[in-house]
């Protein structure tokens, strides 16, 4: 990739990026649902309060995240740590289909006690289950003393 040496992004850096992204989503979504449903929205045990709730808390974040991935190969949290999502085989930009599978793969990764996310800590390529399903890896410019990622020549 332009002669740039890259490294896989590990578990804790990705946790930090996820925290940033989660806070940004909350800053946008919480005022919207409060405006629509009122402050009692947060006092109910209902999983989804109605169509606007589903739209604001499920659909809007999904669209925003996939669009960030498509146009920047990263969410704001990943941008803060200079990380980006690439195709695991070529090191190039993933397809839109890969990004959609990756997003849906988050559900597969989180449902069994977050095991698919924790997997990043132990996987040699630092892939979560969502990355494996989509054929992606998360990389950033190589830091001194770390092992560089090798993609096939000409990819």
C-alpha positions, 0 to 999 in steps of 0.5 A: 500500500504505497510502500507504507509499512502497516501493523495490525491494530490490537485489542485495547486500541480498538476498545478505545476507538469503540468508546469514542464511536459509542460516545459520538453515537450517544451524543447524536441519538440520545437527544433525538429520542429524548426529543421524540419520546420525552425524558421518560424514554430512559425509564422504561424497560421496553427494548424498542419504544416504537418506529422512531426509536428503531430508526434513531438507535438502530438504523441511523447508526448502522448507516452512518458507520457503514458510510464512514467505512465506505468513504474513510475506511474508518469511523471517527474513533479509528481515525483518532488512532490512525487505523483503517479497515482493509481487505485481509487478502489484498490490503486494499479497500474492502467492497461495500458488501464486505463492510455490510457483512462486517457490520452485521458480523458485530451482532454475531461477535457480541451475542455470545458474551462478546467472545467475537470481539475479545477474539481480537486479543488472541488472534495473530492478525487481530481479527474479530469474528466480524473481521473474519466473516467480512475478510477484513483486518484493521491496520495502522502505520507501523510503530517502531519495534512492531512487526509489519503486515505483509500483503501479496505484492501487486495487491 
